[in-house]
Amino acid sequence: MKEIKRIAQIAMFAGLLLGLAGVLRSEVSAQGAQDFLLVNKTGIEIYALYVTPHDSDDWGDDILGADTLAANEDLEITFSRKEKAKLWDLRIEDSSGNYIEWDNINLLKVSEVTLYYKNKKPTATFK
């Protein structure tokens, strides 16, 4: 009888593990192919952040909302897996509303965007 209980416990544990693996797989597959890590190496705090499809005429909502992205911090940007756009534009703003924009970023080929601002010149690297 103890052996049957032990087999039942092992089977239940295995079922829980398989269920958990399914949930994790669903969460990963729910993420968009355009997801990327934004790294702020500008030396300034970012007060507004916009990421919009390149063919859009509107920047949409500020991704940061009431938050900011301090210098040397990073932020994971995630998309719905239903999102199909390949090319994206990115805009950041400082506390005074000054902005810098980057256009035509192929987020299907990029997993990390690092922003810089040196000698009054904005640049970015893409991985």
VEXKEMI-219631 format. One record per atom (N, C-alpha, C, O): y, x, z; residue in one letter. Coordinates in steps of 0.001 Angstrom, whole numbers, plus 500000, padded with zeros to 6 digits. Example, Ala and Ser with C-alpha at 12.3 -4.5 7.8 and 13.67 -1.06 7.14 Angstrom:
2
494310513190507800A
495500512300507800A
496700513200507800A
496681514236508465A
497750512850507080S
498940513670507140S
500030512900507870S
501138513409508039S
//
This chain:
127
498811500815500000M
500000500000500000M
501262500865500000M
502226500560499299M
501252501942500785K
502404502835500822K
502625503459499446K
503766503677499037K
501551503742498742E
501667504356497422E
502326503387496436E
503122503814495600E
502014502120496518I
502618501120495633I
504114501006495929I
504928500921495009I
504471501004497211K
505891500952497577K
506627502170497043K
507743502058496536K
506002503323497158R
506626504573496681R
506824504522495172R
507882504917494682R
505835504048494428I
505959503931492975I
507073502952492626I
507851503196491704I
507151501846493363A
508197500854493119A
509585501449493389A
510526501182492642A
509715502252494452Q
510992502887494759Q
511384503875493668Q
512547503940493270Q
510420504636493191I
510698505613492122I
511127504877490856I
512074505291490186I
510436503791490528A
510774503014489342A
512178502424489460A
512934502429488488A
512534501915490643M
513856501347490868M
514922502429490730M
515961502193490113M
514685503605491291F
515631504719491212F
515817505142489752F
516941505376489308F
514714505239489015A
514790505616487602A
515591504578486820A
516381504932485945A
515390503305487131G
516145502247486462G
517629502351486745G
518449502150485849G
517984502663487981L
519393502835488329L
520014504002487567L
521143503911487083L
519263505103487465L
519766506263486720L
519984505929485247L
520997506318484665L
519048505217484648L
519188504833483242L
520375503889483057L
521105503997482072L
520567502977483986G
521707502072483921G
523020502810484027G
523962502513483293G
523093503769484930L
524293504572485098L
524573505380483830L
525722505483483400L
523545505940483243A
523721506703481999A
524280505800480902A
525122506235480117A
523826504561480840G
524335503618479849G
525801503299480068G
526569503219479109G
526196503116481313V
527598502833481634V
528463504019481242V
529512503837480623V
528048505219481587L
528825506412481244L
528942506574479735L
530010506922479230L
527861506327479015R
527875506439477570R
528845505412476988R
529560505720476033R
528885504204477541S
529806503170477075S
531248503578477302S
532095503352476438S
531544504177478449E
532913504617478724E
533342505698477759E
534475505680477279E
532463506640477463V
532796507709476532V
533008507141475141V
533964507519474465V
532134506237474696S
532272505688473356S
533471504758473250S
533909504461472139S
534018504287474368A
535190503422474346A
536467504214474112A
537505503626473808A
536414505525474246Q
537586506351474028Q
537815506545472530Q
536872506531471738Q
539083506726472157G
539420506905470759G
539254508338470303G
539317509275471099G
539042508492469001A
538895509825468410A
540210510594468466A
540216511813468295A
541318509905468703Q
542633510552468746Q
543004511065470129Q
544080511643470282Q
542182510886471124D
542506511340472481D
542865512827472479D
542250513623471770D
543872513191473284F
544248514605473371F
544903514896474717F
545346513993475426F
544948516165475038L
545617516643476245L
546992517148475845L
547107517999474963L
548050516628476488L
549409517094476252L
549789518040477373L
549711517676478547L
550202519260477024V
550573520280478000V
552078520550477851V
552551520883476764V
552809520404478939N
554258520591478933N
554619522009479359N
554642522327480548N
554897522848478379K
555368524219478633K
556814524365478171K
557253525462477823K
557556523252478168T
558941523274477689T
559907523873478699T
561003524302478336T
559509523905479956G
560418524370480995G
561302523253481539G
562099523478482450G
561167522061480990I
561939520919481476I
561002519770481827I
559866519704481358I
561499518882482651E
560735517693483004E
560898516656481891E
562012516395481439E
559796516076481459I
559820515061480411I
559946513692481082I
559127513321481923I
560979512955480696Y
561249511644481283Y
560720510493480434Y
560502509397480950Y
560512510727479148A
559969509694478267A
559067510366477245A
559348511470476778A
557982509686476904L
556998510210475958L
556547509063475063L
556134508004475536L
556638509302473762Y
556225508300472791Y
555235508930471820Y
555437510054471361Y
554174508210471513V
553207508626470505V
552961507400469641V
552507506366470130V
553264507521468351T
553160506372467461T
552560506793466126T
552728507937465706T
551864505883465457P
551341506230464127P
552485506667463212P
553587506122463281P
552218507638462369H
553255508212461502H
553918507168460612H
555111507274460329H
553182506177460172D
553745505187459254D
554472504042459981D
554887503073459344D
554625504146461287S
555315503114462068S
556828503327462032S
557302504462461991S
557571502241462048D
559034502314462093D
559571502209463513D
560783502267463724D
558682502056464485D
559079501829465875D
558339502804466783D
557146503043466595D
559039503370467767W
558406504289468706W
557535503563469723W
556658504179470329W
557755502293469916G
556949501559470898G
557385501865472314G
558524502266472553G
556461501672473259D
556765501846474674D
556617503302475110D
555824504060474550D
557391503668476112D
557297504978476757D
555958505053477488D
555694504249478382D
555125506001477116I
553800506153477730I
553902506466479216I
553043506052479995I
554932507188479615L
555059507595481011L
555526506455481912L
555312506496483123L
556151505454481338G
556671504359482158G
557702504889483137G
558676505519482726G
557502504643484431A
558430505113485467A
558132506550485883A
558921507154486610A
557008507107485436D
556630508477485802D
557329509497484921D
557973509144483933D
557198510762485287T
557682511873484473T
556560512898484363T
555573512843485098T
556728513831483434L
555769514923483281L
556515516230483528L
557293516684482689L
556268516823484682A
556966518049485075A
556567519224484179A
555525519204483524A
557415520235484171A
557102521468483445A
555800522044483987A
555553522019485193A
554982522554483099N
553689523177483401N
552618522185483855N
551572522600484354N
552859520893483690E
551835519890483966E
551258519402482654E
551832519624481587E
550116518733482740D
549510518175481537D
549130516724481775D
549094516246482909D
548849516038480678L
548538514614480729L
547524514302479640L
547706514688478486L
546463513607480005E
545461513170479037E
545963511882478390E
546220510894479078E
546102511896477064I
546536510730476308I
545281510115475686I
544549510791474963I
545034508837475967T
543833508191475448T
544193507005474563T
545224506358474749T
543333506739473613F
543509505677472640F
542308504739472690F
541230505113473153F
542508503541472216S
541398502616472035S
540501503155470920S
540989503739469953S
539205502958471057R
538317503440469997R
538512502648468713R
538040503061467653R
539201501515468795K
539481500708467607K
540632501280466789K
540843500869465648K
541376502222467358E
542516502819466660E
542015503633465486E
541098504440465642E
542599503438464308K
542132504103463084K
543114505124462524K
542729505931461678K
544376505117462968A
545379506005462384A
544993507468462570A
544478507859463617A
545245508253461559K
544928509685461570K
546167510514461935K
546077511422462761K
547310510213461335L
548542510982461547L
549454510270462535L
549660509059462459L
550002511063463478W
550813510513464566W
552085511327464732W
552130512508464387W
553121510683465266D
554370511342465618D
554510511310467130D
554063510370467788D
555131512342467671L
555291512478469116L
556758512736469416L
557414513506468713L
557269512100470448R
558674512268470842R
558736512401472356R
558097511646473089R
559526513388472814I
559781513543474247I
561287513448474479I
562093513767473606I
561643512994475695E
563055512908476067E
563259513492477457E
562395513376478326E
564415514124477654D
564753514635478980D
565533513568479744D
565667512440479271D
566045513917480914S
566726512944481780S
568026512421481169S
568504511356481560S
568600513154480220S
569849512739479577S
569619511979478275S
570573511541477632S
568365511823477890G
568058511128476641G
567999512039475431G
567777511569474315G
568200513368475637N
568030514302474532N
566558514285474139N
565686514187475002N
566281514380472848Y
564894514252472417Y
564482515327471422Y
565309515954470760Y
563182515509471346I
562548516397470366I
561388515609469784I
560682514899470501I
561197515741468467E
560119515028467799E
559238515986467007E
559702516989466465E
557965515648466959W
556991516336466131W
556338515274465252W
555931514223465746W
556236515545463947D
555717514560463000D
554381515001462387D
554047516185462349D
553650514020461920N
552422514242461141N
551360515054461862N
550777515966461275N
551099514741463119I
550049515439463868I
548730514720463586I
548598513524463844I
547771515451463061N
546462514861462769N
545634514858464051N
544973515845464373N
545674513756464771L
544994513679466068L
543475513555465927L
542759513606466927L
542984513397464712L
541532513412464525L
540999514843464546L
539797515061464700L
541898515815464393K
541500517227464390K
542076518010465559K
541852519216465669K
542819517331466438V
543502518004467538V
543003517442468862V
542884516227469020V
542712518325469812S
542308517861471144S
543302518295472223S
543240517818473356S
544215519197471868E
545222519657472822E
546513519978472089E
546507520651471058E
547627519484472637V
548961519765472105V
549759520399473229V
549933519801474291V
550246521615472996T
551073522306473990T
552488522396473446T
552715522951472370T
553440521848474193L
554840521828473777L
555611522959474437L
555438523240475623L
556482523614473635Y
557313524718474115Y
558758524454473726Y
559034523735472766Y
559682525048474486Y
561101525039474133Y
561676526372474591Y
561946526577475774Y
561859527276473628K
562373528610473942K
563506528945472986K
563437528645471794K
564546529566473517N
565701529961472711N
566262528781471905N
566617528927470736N
566335527623472548K
566841526391471955K
566040525946470738K
566565525274469851K
564759526328470704K
563919525951469577K
562620525318470082K
561863525944470823K
562371524063469670P
561114523418470067P
559964523849469156P
560119523910467937P
558831524142469744T
557630524452468988T
556442523798469682T
556557523277470792T
555319523838469013A
554092523298469584A
552909524038469011A
552942524515467877A
551855524128469815T
550595524658469304T
549556523542469414T
549630522674470284T
548600523597468512F
547583522551468429F
546204523185468447F
545938524139467716F
545326522648469290K
543937523129469349K
543023522010468940K
541805522185468915K
//
